[in-house]
Amino acid sequence: MSPGELIIELFLMPLVAFVVGLGMVLMYRRIGARIQRRVGPPFFQPIYDIIKLYGKHTQISHGLIHEIGIIMAVGGYVAAETLLPVPGMSGLADKGGVVTLAYVMMIPSLGLALGVGQCANPNGSIGISRALTAMLAYDIPFILVIFGAAYVYGTTNLADIIAIQQQQGPGGWGIVQMPLLALAALLSLQGIMGKQPFEIYIAPAEIATGPMVEMSGKFMGGLFVMQCFQLYTVGVLYTTLFLGGGEYWLTFLPKIFSVVAIPMMIAFVFPRYRTEDVIRLLWKWPVLIALTGLAVVLR
Amino acid sequence: MSNELENIPIRQELEVLQSGQKRTNPLANVFDGLVKFCRSRSMFMLHYCTGCGAIELPPAMTSRFDMERLGIQPMVTPRQADILLITGYVSIKTLKRIILTYEQMGSPKYVIGICSCTVNGGMYWQSYATAKVLRDYLPVDVYIAGCMPRPEAVISGLRELMEDISSGRAESWKKYYQHYDYYLGNQQKLFGEDWQTPTDIIAEARHYDLMTEHTLGEHTALLEKHQKPLEALEMRLSVKDKQKV
């Protein structure tokens, strides 16, 4: 690939991710509305929200680290997008691989922690400590799943993983080869996306949206953008590991949207667990399922 | 109570004083129009449930009337909110909290007074502990009268606010800066002359270039006389030795 093409792809991949992510946010809110028997927001609602937040007159900054934290939160996911191969574009996927991706996906949480720390709001501190604890909880099954998938495919290169699955057809997809690992990954996706029942760190009614409590204007807008990237990233990663990736956008988009839709549908019918229960649950069931899946795979 | 508090002008119709001139770049005007439209279509509301009118908000938000199809959704902190809904009578103690909340919200911000109690005191018109007319203390964009207004009325009020925002009429948040002396005077009349909030409104007015001859006056002078610098609260954990934890 020539450097010119690479630069175009590095620019296009986050842009596509943002646009698709906006669609996912819309889907998330529409699913919630339909489950609660409402109409839901209009089609362009996510983009209205973001433009409005960036257009506020008051932009309360709590200092340099606050701003850097938000840049890290968005930038971490932008970096993750360049490592995720999509139909027609592979970006840095050859150089990176799934282990790098797992590291890069932790940057947003850490950036958020930095930014919230500067705000010095007790609700924010409580929220971010819960968020990092939740990260500890969902990352264990997630890493186990990545390990198992890398063992089955014999590579950590995401482009190769897609190629292997597409050679073998739907029978060779990860979800058929290692159903237990796919199930464990689905459960930890719920945690990665921060949706109910693992949503205690946001908890609007108790700690006033936790990490976001002091975020206003463009900072909140940055977090809305981050949410778009987050939904897209988890959808694409799951599709790449277990659903054969994408050959064409026409087959790829339904896959990633349906992957993201499953945790959302679960989310709206659940209340939330306490932090210690989140850890207990995530370290018990997904880890148990993932370990069994590993045993099956390694046999 | 000192003399300064006696001579607050009787309720006056406050006007938003237009200071800014229209931008010359046509593209900038298109951009401003887009931002205005998005502002009107995406409103995060902080509902400060002071009274009985709050009971009409859940049906307006949930499946029967569904505010979200208008882009209105609840938010829980003043930092993220655009509209402050005051639903019902405002006691003097509550009013302090409302003013603190209002001053923490990011501009542009809008206030909606729901129920008759915020218009003229409603059934609490002779109460000694109730602030009768909300717009003496805060600039109110839309009043929704009724005791209580039904969700249809609430939504029609919100739609009116949406139209005002997209056409640029809902700029009463500027009034708070431009006529701060008047609002502060009314607040001091209720809370005493040593009333102060953590937010420095005068500095903000300077920042937004909204200083007028009505921003400063005798009441802000009184505020400066009594103002104490804000200090961070000391955080201390004390555990008694003998007590088992």
Interface residues (C-beta under 8 A of the other chain):
Chain A: R29 A33 Q36 R37 R38 V39 G40 P41 P42 F44 Q45 I47 Y48 D49 I51 K52 G55 K56 H57 T58 Q59 I60 P204 A205 A208 T209 M212 V213 E214 M215 S216 G217 M220
Chain B: L34 V35 C38 R39 R41 S42 T62 S63 D66 E68 R69 G71 M75 V76 T77 R79 Q80 D82 M105 G106 S107 P108 Y208
